Amino acid sequence: MCGSHRCYVGEAGDLIRAVDIAEEALTHIRELRVSPSDLEIELLCPVAFAYQERGDMVRAAQILTRVRRHLDELASIFHAPVDIAVV
């Protein structure tokens, strides 16, 4: 399922379906109640892109803010600074 969203964006260009698949996968990850993972960040970034492409800048910004929180949490676990800016 995790690679499926890439197929819909890259090959089919179906942003609505890509977002649906990725959001479903994110729901499953949250249901597992695991700490933020690379997989979750890997899914969140293309979802933010898809929302941006669809013109939903508010939702894209919300997702990127979530990415930043996850990166900050992962950085604190590994005692490493995060050097990115979410605009």
Contacts in CASP RR format, 6 or more apart in sequence:
PFRMAT RR
TARGET T0000
AUTHOR 0000-0000-0000
METHOD contacts of the structure
MODEL  1
MCGSHRCYVGEAGDLIRAVDIAEEALTHIRELRVSPSDLEIELLCPVAFA
YQERGDMVRAAQILTRVRRHLDELASIFHAPVDIAVV
1 21 0 8 1.000
1 24 0 8 1.000
1 25 0 8 1.000
1 28 0 8 1.000
2 25 0 8 1.000
2 39 0 8 1.000
2 42 0 8 1.000
2 43 0 8 1.000
4 21 0 8 1.000
5 18 0 8 1.000
5 19 0 8 1.000
5 21 0 8 1.000
5 22 0 8 1.000
5 25 0 8 1.000
5 43 0 8 1.000
5 46 0 8 1.000
5 47 0 8 1.000
5 50 0 8 1.000
6 18 0 8 1.000
6 46 0 8 1.000
8 14 0 8 1.000
8 15 0 8 1.000
8 17 0 8 1.000
8 18 0 8 1.000
8 21 0 8 1.000
9 15 0 8 1.000
9 18 0 8 1.000
9 46 0 8 1.000
9 49 0 8 1.000
9 50 0 8 1.000
15 50 0 8 1.000
15 53 0 8 1.000
15 54 0 8 1.000
16 54 0 8 1.000
18 46 0 8 1.000
18 47 0 8 1.000
18 50 0 8 1.000
19 47 0 8 1.000
19 50 0 8 1.000
19 51 0 8 1.000
19 54 0 8 1.000
22 43 0 8 1.000
22 46 0 8 1.000
22 47 0 8 1.000
22 50 0 8 1.000
23 47 0 8 1.000
25 43 0 8 1.000
26 40 0 8 1.000
26 43 0 8 1.000
26 44 0 8 1.000
26 47 0 8 1.000
29 37 0 8 1.000
29 39 0 8 1.000
29 40 0 8 1.000
29 43 0 8 1.000
35 73 0 8 1.000
35 77 0 8 1.000
36 69 0 8 1.000
36 70 0 8 1.000
36 71 0 8 1.000
36 73 0 8 1.000
36 74 0 8 1.000
40 70 0 8 1.000
41 67 0 8 1.000
41 70 0 8 1.000
41 71 0 8 1.000
44 63 0 8 1.000
44 64 0 8 1.000
44 66 0 8 1.000
44 67 0 8 1.000
44 70 0 8 1.000
45 67 0 8 1.000
47 63 0 8 1.000
48 60 0 8 1.000
48 63 0 8 1.000
48 64 0 8 1.000
48 67 0 8 1.000
49 60 0 8 1.000
51 57 0 8 1.000
51 59 0 8 1.000
51 60 0 8 1.000
51 63 0 8 1.000
52 60 0 8 1.000
61 86 0 8 1.000
64 86 0 8 1.000
65 86 0 8 1.000
67 86 0 8 1.000
68 82 0 8 1.000
68 84 0 8 1.000
68 86 0 8 1.000
71 82 0 8 1.000
71 84 0 8 1.000
72 82 0 8 1.000
74 82 0 8 1.000
75 81 0 8 1.000
75 82 0 8 1.000
END
